[in-house]
């Protein structure tokens, strides 16, 4: 992680098997039921008794929701946040192409950096493949400058216009032992990870009409991504301890404001506070009992205020 740009979108996409694509790929008749199509897709994807619902190729999927936290930092260093969900609530009547174009072109309009988890291997290829499948037109997002310094390039491995936190954390390593899941990294960092749902829940939520739950899950995953980004930015020296804690307190206040209309954020903050208490308890109790240095004292004071304030 080389810099912290003015505009960043911390994003996450949710998808399900595309029945239309699956019906064609599996050579099934129009009379085949949805259950039969799904079974054929999973069988084609290598289903086993231990793993009956394997991960399907991205091109065989349908994007149902994209959520992002838009962080903007002005010239004076003041940070603001904005929640963007495409669509505002997951809805079968909203065309997939509209979701893709609306999101990608908004990112490009802000010349924003995209930050996600495992997004280089999943979310971005999914957006491109499904965008191509739907004949989408994303000229601003798809623009590739002739020279790296002439603009953002979301497709170049040498550009940080699209930043995959998983790749940053792996630090050049390879293999499943090196790469944590988002939920594992959240637990290690004492921030909320997966709450009521996981990616495997999305299809069941979709088929049972619980569309708002998909969006809520999508939005909290974007929040987790932001929180882990903040730790990563601190690691690379882009945020001081006090800057990080002040920004996180501001982020919490913003989430609580959103929770008036989106109660799932209140639960997210509650879980966050409980996990932060673990840091509060352990911070001054180092095994060697050394006194806290000046920086730690600042961090500890802000952390106390952050965890125990009843409301913001």
Secondary structure, 3 states (H helix, E strand, C coil): CCCCCCEEEEEEEEEEECHHHHHHHCCCCCCCCHHHHHHHHHHHCCCCCCCCCCCCCHHHEEEEEEEEEEEEECCCCCEEEEEEEECCCCCCCCCHHHHHHHHHHHHHHCCCEEEECCCCCCHHHHHHHHHHHCCCCCHHHHCCCCCHHHCCCCCCCCCCCEEEHHHHHHCCCCCCCCCCCHHHHHHHHCCCCCCCCCHHHHHHHHHCCCHHHHHHHHHHHHHHHHHHHHHHHHHCCCCCHHHHHHHHHHHHHHHHHHCCCCCHHHHHHHHHHHHHHHHHHHHCCCCCCCCCCHHHHHHHHHHHHHHHCCCC
